[in-house]
Amino acid sequence: MSALVLIDLDVRNEEDMAKYEEAAIALLAKHGARPLARDLQPVNYEGEWHPNFVVVLEFPSKEAVKRFYDSPEYEPLKQMRFEAAKSNGIVVVETLPV
């Protein structure tokens, strides 16, 4: 069952974030994942959540998300992201059949 990762980023350094994105997309592919969406100006329709920069990723499974996030190859990119942006993320695993 596939897993979606939803991330809300508050980017502090756009140049470093662009470098992170480029490297992360290549590594995501090696882990069987792919970016589905990114929006620098998401619209809030309800509630009090006001996201800044939303990214949606698709992984083959919840376990694949963990393997990617904990991989030695991702560690330096993770640190780059921590310096470039503040983020919140969730994993959604009960996707609906298409």
N, CA, C and O atoms as a CHARMM CRD file, in Angstrom:
* protein
*
  392
    1    1 MET  N      0.84400  -1.17100   0.00000 PROA 1      0.00000
    2    1 MET  CA     0.00000   0.00000   0.00000 PROA 1      0.00000
    3    1 MET  C      0.89100   1.23700   0.00000 PROA 1      0.00000
    4    1 MET  O      1.81200   1.33200   0.81100 PROA 1      0.00000
    5    2 SER  N      0.63200   2.17400  -0.89000 PROA 2      0.00000
    6    2 SER  CA     1.46400   3.37500  -0.96700 PROA 2      0.00000
    7    2 SER  C      1.22300   4.27700   0.23600 PROA 2      0.00000
    8    2 SER  O      0.20800   4.17100   0.92400 PROA 2      0.00000
    9    3 ALA  N      2.17000   5.15400   0.46600 PROA 3      0.00000
   10    3 ALA  CA     2.10800   6.11200   1.56200 PROA 3      0.00000
   11    3 ALA  C      2.37800   7.49900   1.00800 PROA 3      0.00000
   12    3 ALA  O      3.27100   7.68700   0.18200 PROA 3      0.00000
   13    4 LEU  N      1.60600   8.46100   1.46500 PROA 4      0.00000
   14    4 LEU  CA     1.81500   9.84500   1.07600 PROA 4      0.00000
   15    4 LEU  C      2.45600  10.59400   2.23400 PROA 4      0.00000
   16    4 LEU  O      2.10700  10.38500   3.39600 PROA 4      0.00000
   17    5 VAL  N      3.39000  11.46000   1.90600 PROA 5      0.00000
   18    5 VAL  CA     4.02200  12.32000   2.89000 PROA 5      0.00000
   19    5 VAL  C      3.61300  13.74600   2.55700 PROA 5      0.00000
   20    5 VAL  O      3.80600  14.20900   1.43300 PROA 5      0.00000
   21    6 LEU  N      3.04500  14.44300   3.54200 PROA 6      0.00000
   22    6 LEU  CA     2.64000  15.82900   3.38600 PROA 6      0.00000
   23    6 LEU  C      3.53800  16.67800   4.27100 PROA 6      0.00000
   24    6 LEU  O      3.66200  16.42800   5.47000 PROA 6      0.00000
   25    7 ILE  N      4.16100  17.68000   3.67500 PROA 7      0.00000
   26    7 ILE  CA     5.12700  18.50700   4.38800 PROA 7      0.00000
   27    7 ILE  C      4.74700  19.96900   4.21100 PROA 7      0.00000
   28    7 ILE  O      4.42200  20.40800   3.10800 PROA 7      0.00000
   29    8 ASP  N      4.79100  20.71600   5.30300 PROA 8      0.00000
   30    8 ASP  CA     4.58300  22.15500   5.28300 PROA 8      0.00000
   31    8 ASP  C      5.89400  22.80100   5.70000 PROA 8      0.00000
   32    8 ASP  O      6.36200  22.59600   6.82000 PROA 8      0.00000
   33    9 LEU  N      6.48100  23.57000   4.81400 PROA 9      0.00000
   34    9 LEU  CA     7.78500  24.18700   5.04900 PROA 9      0.00000
   35    9 LEU  C      7.67000  25.69500   5.21900 PROA 9      0.00000
   36    9 LEU  O      6.90700  26.35700   4.51700 PROA 9      0.00000
   37   10 ASP  N      8.43400  26.22100   6.15400 PROA 10     0.00000
   38   10 ASP  CA     8.60800  27.66100   6.30100 PROA 10     0.00000
   39   10 ASP  C     10.05500  27.92600   5.89600 PROA 10     0.00000
   40   10 ASP  O     10.97100  27.80700   6.71000 PROA 10     0.00000
   41   11 VAL  N     10.24600  28.28100   4.64500 PROA 11     0.00000
   42   11 VAL  CA    11.59200  28.40800   4.07100 PROA 11     0.00000
   43   11 VAL  C     12.24600  29.70300   4.55200 PROA 11     0.00000
   44   11 VAL  O     11.67400  30.78800   4.44400 PROA 11     0.00000
   45   12 ARG  N     13.45800  29.55700   5.08300 PROA 12     0.00000
   46   12 ARG  CA    14.23800  30.70000   5.56000 PROA 12     0.00000
   47   12 ARG  C     15.34700  31.08500   4.59800 PROA 12     0.00000
   48   12 ARG  O     15.79700  32.23000   4.57800 PROA 12     0.00000
   49   13 ASN  N     15.79400  30.10100   3.78400 PROA 13     0.00000
   50   13 ASN  CA    16.87600  30.35100   2.83700 PROA 13     0.00000
   51   13 ASN  C     16.49800  29.67900   1.51200 PROA 13     0.00000
   52   13 ASN  O     16.67400  28.47200   1.34500 PROA 13     0.00000
   53   14 GLU  N     15.98400  30.46600   0.58700 PROA 14     0.00000
   54   14 GLU  CA    15.47700  29.92700  -0.68100 PROA 14     0.00000
   55   14 GLU  C     16.56500  29.29000  -1.53300 PROA 14     0.00000
   56   14 GLU  O     16.31800  28.28000  -2.19200 PROA 14     0.00000
   57   15 GLU  N     17.74800  29.85600  -1.53100 PROA 15     0.00000
   58   15 GLU  CA    18.84500  29.31600  -2.34500 PROA 15     0.00000
   59   15 GLU  C     19.24400  27.91800  -1.85300 PROA 15     0.00000
   60   15 GLU  O     19.38800  26.99200  -2.65100 PROA 15     0.00000
   61   16 ASP  N     19.42000  27.77600  -0.54600 PROA 16     0.00000
   62   16 ASP  CA    19.76600  26.46900   0.00700 PROA 16     0.00000
   63   16 ASP  C     18.62100  25.47600  -0.14600 PROA 16     0.00000
   64   16 ASP  O     18.85100  24.28500  -0.35800 PROA 16     0.00000
   65   17 MET  N     17.40400  25.96000  -0.04000 PROA 17     0.00000
   66   17 MET  CA    16.25100  25.07600  -0.20200 PROA 17     0.00000
   67   17 MET  C     16.17700  24.54000  -1.62900 PROA 17     0.00000
   68   17 MET  O     15.81900  23.38100  -1.83400 PROA 17     0.00000
   69   18 ALA  N     16.50900  25.36100  -2.60600 PROA 18     0.00000
   70   18 ALA  CA    16.51800  24.91400  -4.00000 PROA 18     0.00000
   71   18 ALA  C     17.57500  23.83200  -4.21300 PROA 18     0.00000
   72   18 ALA  O     17.33700  22.85900  -4.92800 PROA 18     0.00000
   73   19 LYS  N     18.74200  24.00400  -3.59200 PROA 19     0.00000
   74   19 LYS  CA    19.79900  22.98000  -3.68000 PROA 19     0.00000
   75   19 LYS  C     19.33500  21.68800  -3.02400 PROA 19     0.00000
   76   19 LYS  O     19.57100  20.59800  -3.54600 PROA 19     0.00000
   77   20 TYR  N     18.67900  21.81300  -1.88400 PROA 20     0.00000
   78   20 TYR  CA    18.15300  20.64100  -1.18700 PROA 20     0.00000
   79   20 TYR  C     17.15300  19.90700  -2.07500 PROA 20     0.00000
   80   20 TYR  O     17.23900  18.69000  -2.24100 PROA 20     0.00000
   81   21 GLU  N     16.21400  20.64300  -2.63800 PROA 21     0.00000
   82   21 GLU  CA    15.16400  20.03100  -3.46600 PROA 21     0.00000
   83   21 GLU  C     15.75500  19.23700  -4.63000 PROA 21     0.00000
   84   21 GLU  O     15.33300  18.11300  -4.90300 PROA 21     0.00000
   85   22 GLU  N     16.71600  19.82100  -5.29700 PROA 22     0.00000
   86   22 GLU  CA    17.33100  19.15800  -6.44700 PROA 22     0.00000
   87   22 GLU  C     17.96900  17.82300  -6.03700 PROA 22     0.00000
   88   22 GLU  O     17.77300  16.80100  -6.69400 PROA 22     0.00000
   89   23 ALA  N     18.72100  17.85300  -4.95800 PROA 23     0.00000
   90   23 ALA  CA    19.38600  16.62500  -4.48800 PROA 23     0.00000
   91   23 ALA  C     18.37700  15.62600  -3.92400 PROA 23     0.00000
   92   23 ALA  O     18.51100  14.42100  -4.14100 PROA 23     0.00000
   93   24 ALA  N     17.37600  16.11400  -3.20700 PROA 24     0.00000
   94   24 ALA  CA    16.39100  15.22400  -2.59000 PROA 24     0.00000
   95   24 ALA  C     15.55000  14.51200  -3.64500 PROA 24     0.00000
   96   24 ALA  O     15.22300  13.33800  -3.46900 PROA 24     0.00000
   97   25 ILE  N     15.19500  15.17800  -4.72000 PROA 25     0.00000
   98   25 ILE  CA    14.37700  14.55000  -5.76700 PROA 25     0.00000
   99   25 ILE  C     15.11900  13.35800  -6.37500 PROA 25     0.00000
  100   25 ILE  O     14.51700  12.31600  -6.63200 PROA 25     0.00000
  101   26 ALA  N     16.41000  13.51100  -6.60000 PROA 26     0.00000
  102   26 ALA  CA    17.19500  12.39800  -7.14100 PROA 26     0.00000
  103   26 ALA  C     17.23900  11.23700  -6.15700 PROA 26     0.00000
  104   26 ALA  O     17.12800  10.08100  -6.56600 PROA 26     0.00000
  105   27 LEU  N     17.39800  11.52100  -4.87900 PROA 27     0.00000
  106   27 LEU  CA    17.45400  10.46700  -3.87600 PROA 27     0.00000
  107   27 LEU  C     16.08400   9.81400  -3.67700 PROA 27     0.00000
  108   27 LEU  O     15.99900   8.60800  -3.44500 PROA 27     0.00000
  109   28 LEU  N     15.02500  10.60000  -3.76600 PROA 28     0.00000
  110   28 LEU  CA    13.67100  10.04500  -3.65400 PROA 28     0.00000
  111   28 LEU  C     13.45500   8.96200  -4.70300 PROA 28     0.00000
  112   28 LEU  O     12.90800   7.89900  -4.40800 PROA 28     0.00000
  113   29 ALA  N     13.88600   9.23500  -5.91700 PROA 29     0.00000
  114   29 ALA  CA    13.71200   8.26600  -7.00800 PROA 29     0.00000
  115   29 ALA  C     14.41300   6.95200  -6.68900 PROA 29     0.00000
  116   29 ALA  O     13.89200   5.88000  -6.99600 PROA 29     0.00000
  117   30 LYS  N     15.59900   7.03000  -6.06900 PROA 30     0.00000
  118   30 LYS  CA    16.31900   5.81300  -5.69600 PROA 30     0.00000
  119   30 LYS  C     15.56200   4.99200  -4.65400 PROA 30     0.00000
  120   30 LYS  O     15.78800   3.78900  -4.52300 PROA 30     0.00000
  121   31 HSD  N     14.67800   5.63400  -3.92600 PROA 31     0.00000
  122   31 HSD  CA    13.88800   4.96300  -2.89300 PROA 31     0.00000
  123   31 HSD  C     12.47300   4.64900  -3.38200 PROA 31     0.00000
  124   31 HSD  O     11.59500   4.31300  -2.58800 PROA 31     0.00000
  125   32 GLY  N     12.26400   4.76000  -4.68500 PROA 32     0.00000
  126   32 GLY  CA    10.96300   4.41800  -5.25400 PROA 32     0.00000
  127   32 GLY  C      9.88800   5.44400  -5.00000 PROA 32     0.00000
  128   32 GLY  O      8.70500   5.15200  -5.17200 PROA 32     0.00000
  129   33 ALA  N     10.27200   6.64400  -4.59500 PROA 33     0.00000
  130   33 ALA  CA     9.30800   7.70000  -4.28300 PROA 33     0.00000
  131   33 ALA  C      9.26600   8.73500  -5.39600 PROA 33     0.00000
  132   33 ALA  O     10.17000   8.82500  -6.22600 PROA 33     0.00000
  133   34 ARG  N      8.19700   9.50500  -5.38800 PROA 34     0.00000
  134   34 ARG  CA     8.10000  10.57800  -6.38500 PROA 34     0.00000
  135   34 ARG  C      7.32300  11.75300  -5.81400 PROA 34     0.00000
  136   34 ARG  O      6.38400  11.57000  -5.04000 PROA 34     0.00000
  137   35 PRO  N      7.71800  12.95500  -6.19800 PROA 35     0.00000
  138   35 PRO  CA     6.96500  14.13400  -5.78900 PROA 35     0.00000
  139   35 PRO  C      5.65700  14.20600  -6.57600 PROA 35     0.00000
  140   35 PRO  O      5.64700  14.00100  -7.79000 PROA 35     0.00000
  141   36 LEU  N      4.57200  14.49200  -5.89300 PROA 36     0.00000
  142   36 LEU  CA     3.27500  14.62800  -6.55800 PROA 36     0.00000
  143   36 LEU  C      2.84900  16.08000  -6.71100 PROA 36     0.00000
  144   36 LEU  O      2.23200  16.45200  -7.70900 PROA 36     0.00000
  145   37 ALA  N      3.18400  16.90300  -5.71000 PROA 37     0.00000
  146   37 ALA  CA     2.74100  18.30300  -5.76100 PROA 37     0.00000
  147   37 ALA  C      3.63300  19.15700  -4.88000 PROA 37     0.00000
  148   37 ALA  O      4.22800  18.68700  -3.91100 PROA 37     0.00000
  149   38 ARG  N      3.70500  20.42100  -5.24800 PROA 38     0.00000
  150   38 ARG  CA     4.34800  21.43900  -4.42200 PROA 38     0.00000
  151   38 ARG  C      3.64300  22.74500  -4.70400 PROA 38     0.00000
  152   38 ARG  O      3.30900  23.05200  -5.84800 PROA 38     0.00000
  153   39 ASP  N      3.41900  23.51000  -3.65300 PROA 39     0.00000
  154   39 ASP  CA     2.68900  24.76700  -3.81200 PROA 39     0.00000
  155   39 ASP  C      3.26200  25.80200  -2.86200 PROA 39     0.00000
  156   39 ASP  O      3.25000  25.62000  -1.64400 PROA 39     0.00000
  157   40 LEU  N      3.76400  26.89100  -3.43300 PROA 40     0.00000
  158   40 LEU  CA     4.33800  27.97300  -2.63500 PROA 40     0.00000
  159   40 LEU  C      3.28100  28.89500  -2.05300 PROA 40     0.00000
  160   40 LEU  O      3.57400  29.70600  -1.17400 PROA 40     0.00000
  161   41 GLN  N      2.04000  28.77200  -2.54500 PROA 41     0.00000
  162   41 GLN  CA     0.96100  29.61800  -2.04100 PROA 41     0.00000
  163   41 GLN  C     -0.31800  28.79500  -1.86400 PROA 41     0.00000
  164   41 GLN  O     -1.31800  29.04900  -2.53600 PROA 41     0.00000
  165   42 PRO  N     -0.28600  27.80200  -0.95200 PROA 42     0.00000
  166   42 PRO  CA    -1.48900  26.99600  -0.74400 PROA 42     0.00000
  167   42 PRO  C     -2.61100  27.84200  -0.15700 PROA 42     0.00000
  168   42 PRO  O     -2.36400  28.79900   0.57800 PROA 42     0.00000
  169   43 VAL  N     -3.82800  27.48300  -0.48500 PROA 43     0.00000
  170   43 VAL  CA    -4.99900  28.23000  -0.04200 PROA 43     0.00000
  171   43 VAL  C     -5.67900  27.46300   1.08900 PROA 43     0.00000
  172   43 VAL  O     -5.96300  26.27300   0.95500 PROA 43     0.00000
  173   44 ASN  N     -5.93400  28.13700   2.18500 PROA 44     0.00000
  174   44 ASN  CA    -6.64600  27.54100   3.31100 PROA 44     0.00000
  175   44 ASN  C     -8.13900  27.75000   3.08900 PROA 44     0.00000
  176   44 ASN  O     -8.60700  28.87900   2.94600 PROA 44     0.00000
  177   45 TYR  N     -8.87600  26.64800   3.06200 PROA 45     0.00000
  178   45 TYR  CA   -10.32300  26.73800   2.88300 PROA 45     0.00000
  179   45 TYR  C    -11.07800  26.61300   4.19700 PROA 45     0.00000
  180   45 TYR  O    -12.23000  27.03500   4.29400 PROA 45     0.00000
  181   46 GLU  N    -10.44000  26.04000   5.20300 PROA 46     0.00000
  182   46 GLU  CA   -11.13400  25.80200   6.46000 PROA 46     0.00000
  183   46 GLU  C    -10.13500  25.63900   7.58900 PROA 46     0.00000
  184   46 GLU  O     -9.02700  25.14500   7.38100 PROA 46     0.00000
  185   47 GLY  N    -10.52200  26.05100   8.76900 PROA 47     0.00000
  186   47 GLY  CA    -9.68300  25.85800   9.94300 PROA 47     0.00000
  187   47 GLY  C     -8.62000  26.92500  10.08500 PROA 47     0.00000
  188   47 GLY  O     -8.63200  27.95100   9.40600 PROA 47     0.00000
  189   48 GLU  N     -7.69100  26.64200  11.00000 PROA 48     0.00000
  190   48 GLU  CA    -6.67500  27.63400  11.35000 PROA 48     0.00000
  191   48 GLU  C     -5.28300  27.29900  10.83200 PROA 48     0.00000
  192   48 GLU  O     -4.31900  27.98700  11.16600 PROA 48     0.00000
  193   49 TRP  N     -5.16600  26.24800  10.01800 PROA 49     0.00000
  194   49 TRP  CA    -3.87300  25.88700   9.45700 PROA 49     0.00000
  195   49 TRP  C     -3.57600  26.83200   8.30000 PROA 49     0.00000
  196   49 TRP  O     -4.38800  26.96500   7.38500 PROA 49     0.00000
  197   50 HSD  N     -2.43900  27.47900   8.33200 PROA 50     0.00000
  198   50 HSD  CA    -2.01400  28.39400   7.27400 PROA 50     0.00000
  199   50 HSD  C     -0.65100  27.94600   6.76300 PROA 50     0.00000
  200   50 HSD  O      0.37300  28.52700   7.12300 PROA 50     0.00000
  201   51 PRO  N     -0.63700  26.90600   5.91700 PROA 51     0.00000
  202   51 PRO  CA     0.63400  26.39400   5.42000 PROA 51     0.00000
  203   51 PRO  C      1.37000  27.41600   4.56700 PROA 51     0.00000
  204   51 PRO  O      0.76500  28.30400   3.96600 PROA 51     0.00000
  205   52 ASN  N      2.68700  27.26700   4.52900 PROA 52     0.00000
  206   52 ASN  CA     3.54000  28.18800   3.78400 PROA 52     0.00000
  207   52 ASN  C      3.93200  27.64500   2.41500 PROA 52     0.00000
  208   52 ASN  O      3.75700  28.31000   1.39400 PROA 52     0.00000
  209   53 PHE  N      4.46200  26.43500   2.41000 PROA 53     0.00000
  210   53 PHE  CA     4.99100  25.80500   1.20300 PROA 53     0.00000
  211   53 PHE  C      4.72100  24.32100   1.38300 PROA 53     0.00000
  212   53 PHE  O      5.38800  23.66000   2.17800 PROA 53     0.00000
  213   54 VAL  N      3.76200  23.79900   0.66200 PROA 54     0.00000
  214   54 VAL  CA     3.33300  22.41700   0.84200 PROA 54     0.00000
  215   54 VAL  C      3.94100  21.52900  -0.23300 PROA 54     0.00000
  216   54 VAL  O      3.96900  21.87700  -1.41300 PROA 54     0.00000
  217   55 VAL  N      4.42900  20.36500   0.21000 PROA 55     0.00000
  218   55 VAL  CA     4.97500  19.35600  -0.69100 PROA 55     0.00000
  219   55 VAL  C      4.25100  18.04500  -0.39300 PROA 55     0.00000
  220   55 VAL  O      4.02400  17.70100   0.76700 PROA 55     0.00000
  221   56 VAL  N      3.88800  17.31300  -1.46000 PROA 56     0.00000
  222   56 VAL  CA     3.27400  15.99800  -1.30800 PROA 56     0.00000
  223   56 VAL  C      4.14600  14.99500  -2.05900 PROA 56     0.00000
  224   56 VAL  O      4.43200  15.16500  -3.24500 PROA 56     0.00000
  225   57 LEU  N      4.56400  13.94200  -1.34200 PROA 57     0.00000
  226   57 LEU  CA     5.40600  12.89600  -1.91400 PROA 57     0.00000
  227   57 LEU  C      4.66400  11.56700  -1.82800 PROA 57     0.00000
  228   57 LEU  O      3.88300  11.34300  -0.90400 PROA 57     0.00000
  229   58 GLU  N      4.91500  10.68300  -2.80300 PROA 58     0.00000
  230   58 GLU  CA     4.35000   9.34400  -2.75500 PROA 58     0.00000
  231   58 GLU  C      5.47800   8.33200  -2.64600 PROA 58     0.00000
  232   58 GLU  O      6.42800   8.35200  -3.42900 PROA 58     0.00000
  233   59 PHE  N      5.36000   7.44300  -1.65900 PROA 59     0.00000
  234   59 PHE  CA     6.31100   6.35700  -1.44200 PROA 59     0.00000
  235   59 PHE  C      5.60000   5.03100  -1.64500 PROA 59     0.00000
  236   59 PHE  O      4.37600   4.97200  -1.53500 PROA 59     0.00000
  237   60 PRO  N      6.33400   3.96600  -1.93800 PROA 60     0.00000
  238   60 PRO  CA     5.70400   2.65400  -2.11200 PROA 60     0.00000
  239   60 PRO  C      5.03400   2.13300  -0.83900 PROA 60     0.00000
  240   60 PRO  O      4.08200   1.35700  -0.91800 PROA 60     0.00000
  241   61 SER  N      5.52800   2.55800   0.34700 PROA 61     0.00000
  242   61 SER  CA     4.98500   2.06200   1.61000 PROA 61     0.00000
  243   61 SER  C      5.45300   2.97300   2.74600 PROA 61     0.00000
  244   61 SER  O      6.32700   3.82100   2.56400 PROA 61     0.00000
  245   62 LYS  N      4.85400   2.77800   3.91200 PROA 62     0.00000
  246   62 LYS  CA     5.28200   3.50600   5.10200 PROA 62     0.00000
  247   62 LYS  C      6.72500   3.13200   5.45400 PROA 62     0.00000
  248   62 LYS  O      7.50600   3.97500   5.89400 PROA 62     0.00000
  249   63 GLU  N      7.06200   1.86000   5.25300 PROA 63     0.00000
  250   63 GLU  CA     8.41600   1.40100   5.54100 PROA 63     0.00000
  251   63 GLU  C      9.43500   2.08000   4.62200 PROA 63     0.00000
  252   63 GLU  O     10.55400   2.37400   5.04100 PROA 63     0.00000
  253   64 ALA  N      9.04400   2.32700   3.37100 PROA 64     0.00000
  254   64 ALA  CA     9.93200   3.00800   2.41800 PROA 64     0.00000
  255   64 ALA  C     10.19600   4.44500   2.86100 PROA 64     0.00000
  256   64 ALA  O     11.29200   4.96800   2.66300 PROA 64     0.00000
  257   65 VAL  N      9.18600   5.08100   3.46400 PROA 65     0.00000
  258   65 VAL  CA     9.37500   6.43900   3.99100 PROA 65     0.00000
  259   65 VAL  C     10.45200   6.40300   5.06900 PROA 65     0.00000
  260   65 VAL  O     11.37000   7.22400   5.06400 PROA 65     0.00000
  261   66 LYS  N     10.34100   5.46100   5.98400 PROA 66     0.00000
  262   66 LYS  CA    11.31000   5.34900   7.08000 PROA 66     0.00000
  263   66 LYS  C     12.70900   5.03500   6.55600 PROA 66     0.00000
  264   66 LYS  O     13.69300   5.60600   7.02600 PROA 66     0.00000
  265   67 ARG  N     12.79700   4.12600   5.58200 PROA 67     0.00000
  266   67 ARG  CA    14.12100   3.79100   5.01100 PROA 67     0.00000
  267   67 ARG  C     14.75600   5.02900   4.38400 PROA 67     0.00000
  268   67 ARG  O     15.94800   5.27700   4.56300 PROA 67     0.00000
  269   68 PHE  N     13.96500   5.80000   3.65500 PROA 68     0.00000
  270   68 PHE  CA    14.47000   7.03100   3.04600 PROA 68     0.00000
  271   68 PHE  C     14.91800   8.01100   4.13000 PROA 68     0.00000
  272   68 PHE  O     16.04900   8.49600   4.10300 PROA 68     0.00000
  273   69 TYR  N     14.03600   8.30000   5.07800 PROA 69     0.00000
  274   69 TYR  CA    14.30100   9.31700   6.09600 PROA 69     0.00000
  275   69 TYR  C     15.51200   8.95800   6.95700 PROA 69     0.00000
  276   69 TYR  O     16.28200   9.83500   7.34800 PROA 69     0.00000
  277   70 ASP  N     15.67800   7.66900   7.25000 PROA 70     0.00000
  278   70 ASP  CA    16.78100   7.22400   8.10100 PROA 70     0.00000
  279   70 ASP  C     18.03300   6.82900   7.33000 PROA 70     0.00000
  280   70 ASP  O     19.02300   6.42600   7.94100 PROA 70     0.00000
  281   71 SER  N     18.01700   6.93200   6.00100 PROA 71     0.00000
  282   71 SER  CA    19.15800   6.48300   5.20700 PROA 71     0.00000
  283   71 SER  C     20.38100   7.38100   5.40000 PROA 71     0.00000
  284   71 SER  O     20.24700   8.59200   5.57600 PROA 71     0.00000
  285   72 PRO  N     21.56100   6.78600   5.36600 PROA 72     0.00000
  286   72 PRO  CA    22.79100   7.58300   5.47500 PROA 72     0.00000
  287   72 PRO  C     22.91900   8.61400   4.35600 PROA 72     0.00000
  288   72 PRO  O     23.48200   9.68900   4.56300 PROA 72     0.00000
  289   73 GLU  N     22.39700   8.28800   3.17100 PROA 73     0.00000
  290   73 GLU  CA    22.48700   9.23100   2.04100 PROA 73     0.00000
  291   73 GLU  C     21.62900  10.47400   2.27700 PROA 73     0.00000
  292   73 GLU  O     21.95100  11.55700   1.78800 PROA 73     0.00000
  293   74 TYR  N     20.53000  10.31300   3.03200 PROA 74     0.00000
  294   74 TYR  CA    19.64400  11.45900   3.26100 PROA 74     0.00000
  295   74 TYR  C     20.11200  12.34400   4.40900 PROA 74     0.00000
  296   74 TYR  O     19.73400  13.51400   4.47900 PROA 74     0.00000
  297   75 GLU  N     20.92700  11.80300   5.30600 PROA 75     0.00000
  298   75 GLU  CA    21.33300  12.55700   6.49400 PROA 75     0.00000
  299   75 GLU  C     21.90900  13.94600   6.18100 PROA 75     0.00000
  300   75 GLU  O     21.47700  14.91700   6.80300 PROA 75     0.00000
  301   76 PRO  N     22.86200  14.08900   5.24800 PROA 76     0.00000
  302   76 PRO  CA    23.36600  15.43900   4.97600 PROA 76     0.00000
  303   76 PRO  C     22.30800  16.34100   4.34400 PROA 76     0.00000
  304   76 PRO  O     22.30700  17.55200   4.56700 PROA 76     0.00000
  305   77 LEU  N     21.41100  15.75500   3.56000 PROA 77     0.00000
  306   77 LEU  CA    20.33000  16.56400   2.96800 PROA 77     0.00000
  307   77 LEU  C     19.34100  16.99800   4.04200 PROA 77     0.00000
  308   77 LEU  O     18.83900  18.12200   4.01800 PROA 77     0.00000
  309   78 LYS  N     19.06900  16.11300   4.97100 PROA 78     0.00000
  310   78 LYS  CA    18.16800  16.44100   6.08000 PROA 78     0.00000
  311   78 LYS  C     18.72900  17.63700   6.84900 PROA 78     0.00000
  312   78 LYS  O     17.99700  18.56800   7.18600 PROA 78     0.00000
  313   79 GLN  N     20.03200  17.60100   7.12200 PROA 79     0.00000
  314   79 GLN  CA    20.66500  18.71900   7.84000 PROA 79     0.00000
  315   79 GLN  C     20.57900  20.00800   7.02200 PROA 79     0.00000
  316   79 GLN  O     20.36900  21.08700   7.57800 PROA 79     0.00000
  317   80 MET  N     20.74000  19.89500   5.71000 PROA 80     0.00000
  318   80 MET  CA    20.61000  21.05300   4.82900 PROA 80     0.00000
  319   80 MET  C     19.19600  21.63300   4.92400 PROA 80     0.00000
  320   80 MET  O     19.01200  22.84900   4.98900 PROA 80     0.00000
  321   81 ARG  N     18.20400  20.73800   4.93100 PROA 81     0.00000
  322   81 ARG  CA    16.80500  21.18900   5.02700 PROA 81     0.00000
  323   81 ARG  C     16.54100  21.84700   6.37300 PROA 81     0.00000
  324   81 ARG  O     15.86300  22.87300   6.43800 PROA 81     0.00000
  325   82 PHE  N     17.07400  21.26400   7.45700 PROA 82     0.00000
  326   82 PHE  CA    16.88800  21.85500   8.78300 PROA 82     0.00000
  327   82 PHE  C     17.42100  23.28500   8.83900 PROA 82     0.00000
  328   82 PHE  O     16.84800  24.13800   9.51600 PROA 82     0.00000
  329   83 GLU  N     18.51400  23.54300   8.12800 PROA 83     0.00000
  330   83 GLU  CA    19.10700  24.88100   8.12000 PROA 83     0.00000
  331   83 GLU  C     18.35500  25.83400   7.19100 PROA 83     0.00000
  332   83 GLU  O     18.31300  27.03900   7.43800 PROA 83     0.00000
  333   84 ALA  N     17.76300  25.29700   6.12900 PROA 84     0.00000
  334   84 ALA  CA    17.08600  26.13900   5.13900 PROA 84     0.00000
  335   84 ALA  C     15.62900  26.42200   5.47200 PROA 84     0.00000
  336   84 ALA  O     15.06400  27.41100   5.00500 PROA 84     0.00000
  337   85 ALA  N     15.01100  25.54900   6.28700 PROA 85     0.00000
  338   85 ALA  CA    13.57600  25.70300   6.53200 PROA 85     0.00000
  339   85 ALA  C     13.16200  25.03100   7.82800 PROA 85     0.00000
  340   85 ALA  O     13.82600  24.11500   8.31300 PROA 85     0.00000
  341   86 LYS  N     12.07300  25.49500   8.36900 PROA 86     0.00000
  342   86 LYS  CA    11.39600  24.82200   9.47300 PROA 86     0.00000
  343   86 LYS  C     10.26800  24.03000   8.82200 PROA 86     0.00000
  344   86 LYS  O      9.61400  24.52700   7.90500 PROA 86     0.00000
  345   87 SER  N     10.03300  22.79700   9.28700 PROA 87     0.00000
  346   87 SER  CA     9.01600  21.99800   8.60900 PROA 87     0.00000
  347   87 SER  C      8.18500  21.16900   9.57100 PROA 87     0.00000
  348   87 SER  O      8.59800  20.86800  10.69100 PROA 87     0.00000
  349   88 ASN  N      7.00900  20.81400   9.10100 PROA 88     0.00000
  350   88 ASN  CA     6.12300  19.86500   9.75200 PROA 88     0.00000
  351   88 ASN  C      5.73500  18.85700   8.69000 PROA 88     0.00000
  352   88 ASN  O      5.49900  19.22000   7.53700 PROA 88     0.00000
  353   89 GLY  N      5.66900  17.58000   9.07700 PROA 89     0.00000
  354   89 GLY  CA     5.32200  16.56800   8.08600 PROA 89     0.00000
  355   89 GLY  C      4.54200  15.42900   8.70400 PROA 89     0.00000
  356   89 GLY  O      4.68800  15.12400   9.88700 PROA 89     0.00000
  357   90 ILE  N      3.71200  14.80700   7.88700 PROA 90     0.00000
  358   90 ILE  CA     2.95300  13.64300   8.31500 PROA 90     0.00000
  359   90 ILE  C      3.00300  12.58800   7.20900 PROA 90     0.00000
  360   90 ILE  O      3.23400  12.89800   6.04000 PROA 90     0.00000
  361   91 VAL  N      2.78100  11.33500   7.60900 PROA 91     0.00000
  362   91 VAL  CA     2.68800  10.22600   6.66600 PROA 91     0.00000
  363   91 VAL  C      1.25300   9.71500   6.70000 PROA 91     0.00000
  364   91 VAL  O      0.71500   9.42900   7.76900 PROA 91     0.00000
  365   92 VAL  N      0.64000   9.60100   5.53200 PROA 92     0.00000
  366   92 VAL  CA    -0.71800   9.07900   5.39900 PROA 92     0.00000
  367   92 VAL  C     -0.60500   7.75000   4.67600 PROA 92     0.00000
  368   92 VAL  O     -0.14900   7.70300   3.53400 PROA 92     0.00000
  369   93 VAL  N     -1.01800   6.66000   5.33200 PROA 93     0.00000
  370   93 VAL  CA    -0.82700   5.34900   4.72500 PROA 93     0.00000
  371   93 VAL  C     -2.10100   4.69000   4.21600 PROA 93     0.00000
  372   93 VAL  O     -2.03300   3.75600   3.41600 PROA 93     0.00000
  373   94 GLU  N     -3.23200   5.14600   4.65400 PROA 94     0.00000
  374   94 GLU  CA    -4.47500   4.52300   4.20100 PROA 94     0.00000
  375   94 GLU  C     -5.00600   5.26800   2.97500 PROA 94     0.00000
  376   94 GLU  O     -6.00800   5.98000   3.04500 PROA 94     0.00000
  377   95 THR  N     -4.31900   5.08900   1.86800 PROA 95     0.00000
  378   95 THR  CA    -4.73500   5.74500   0.63300 PROA 95     0.00000
  379   95 THR  C     -5.91100   4.97100   0.03100 PROA 95     0.00000
  380   95 THR  O     -6.05500   3.76900   0.25100 PROA 95     0.00000
  381   96 LEU  N     -6.72400   5.66100  -0.71200 PROA 96     0.00000
  382   96 LEU  CA    -7.89500   5.05900  -1.34400 PROA 96     0.00000
  383   96 LEU  C     -7.51800   4.45600  -2.68100 PROA 96     0.00000
  384   96 LEU  O     -6.65100   4.98900  -3.37300 PROA 96     0.00000
  385   97 PRO  N     -8.14800   3.35900  -3.05900 PROA 97     0.00000
  386   97 PRO  CA    -7.86200   2.77900  -4.37100 PROA 97     0.00000
  387   97 PRO  C     -8.32600   3.72900  -5.47400 PROA 97     0.00000
  388   97 PRO  O     -9.32500   4.43300  -5.32400 PROA 97     0.00000
  389   98 VAL  N     -7.60500   3.73800  -6.55500 PROA 98     0.00000
  390   98 VAL  CA    -7.94100   4.63000  -7.66800 PROA 98     0.00000
  391   98 VAL  C     -8.85300   3.90800  -8.63800 PROA 98     0.00000
  392   98 VAL  O     -9.25600   4.48100  -9.65000 PROA 98     0.00000
